């Protein structure tokens, strides 16, 4: 009986140390895409964060599908966007990456101010095109 208890205790310990958290690299590679500024993002704790809509699909953006499943939008909440692009409807090219550490610092655990939480990404630069 004690042997079985020890075995189950060992399984529990292994399970706790190998949790089911997202295995996201601390920092992803840099992407460049065209986006449109949407608005301020409300589910963050400290830094100013803004919602952008990607004009083409991207694996780091959050896919938002409406009732009509044929229409999908890709959005993300961006850290470090310069003030010059904070105009609703403004299109621009942006270089960005995902940083798990910054995302954890900026995200709130639970938020009711947004219809749907989106991934938080980091803007590196704004440019006139992606080359």
N, C-alpha and C positions, 0 to 999 in steps of 0.2 A: 504494500500500500504506500509506504514512504517512497519507494522507487518511482511509482506512478506520479505521485505528487511532485517529486523533484523534476521529472520529465516535463510535466505540464508547466511548472514554474519556469523551466528553461525555455520552453516554447513561448511563453508570455514575454519573457525578457527579450528574446530575439525579435519578437513581433514589435515590441515597443521601440527597439533601436532601429528597425527598418520600417519606419512609418510610411504612410501612403502619400506624403507631401509630393507636390509636383517636382519632378527631377529636372528643373530648369537650370541651365547654365547660369552662372552669376551674370554674365554679360553675353548677349547674342552678337552675331555679326551685324554690320551696319547695312541698312537698306536705304534706298532712295525711291520715293514715290510722290505722285501728285496728290494733294489733299485739298479739302475745303474746310475752312474754319466754321465751326457750328456755334459753340457757346462755352461758358465756364462750366467746369465739372464740379459738382457739389460734394462728392463722397471722398474727400481727402482731409487729412488732419492738419498739415502745416504749410506745405508749399502750394503756390498757385498752379492749378492744373486746368487744362482746356480740352474740350472735345473737338476732334477733327474727324471728318469722314474721308475715307480712302476712295479715290476715284477708280481704283482697280483692286481686285481681291489681294489680300496679304495674309500670310499665316499668323502674324503676330497681332493683327487686328481682331476685334470681336465681331463675329458675323451676327447680324441682326436680321431675322426673317420676319416679315409681317404676315398677316393673315393670308394674303396671297403669296404662297410659297415661292412663286417665280420671281419675286422681287426681294433681293437681299442687299443690305447695306453693310459696309465694314467700317467700324468706328473704333477709336482708341482715345484715351485720355493722355494728353501730352504734358510732360514736365519740360521746363526750360524753353518754352516758345517765346520768341521776342515780341515785344509790344507792337511792332510794326505789322504783324499779321493778325492781330486780335480784332478783326472786323468780320462780322457775320457775313458769310457767303464768299469771302475772299479765297481765291485759289492760289496755291503756291506749291513749289517742290520742296521736299523736306528730307534730310538725311536723319535717320533715327536708329535706335537700338533698344533692346529690352534689357533692363538691369534689375534683377530680382531683388537686390538689396534696397535700391531706391524705391522700388514698387512697394515693398513691405513697409518701409518707413512712411510713405505717403498715403497708403490705403487705410481706410477705416475698416474695422472688423465687420460692422453691420451698418448699413445705410438705407434709409427709407426715402431719401431725397431724390434718388434717381430711379427711373423706370427699370433700367437694366444696367448693372455694373459692367464696365468695359475694362479691358487690359490697360494698364498704365505703362507708357513707354517714355523714352527720353529723346528729346530733339537734340541733334548735334549741330545742325546748320540748316539755313534756308538758302535755296539757290534758284536760279532762273530755269534750270532744267536738270535732268539726271543724265549724265554722260558716263 
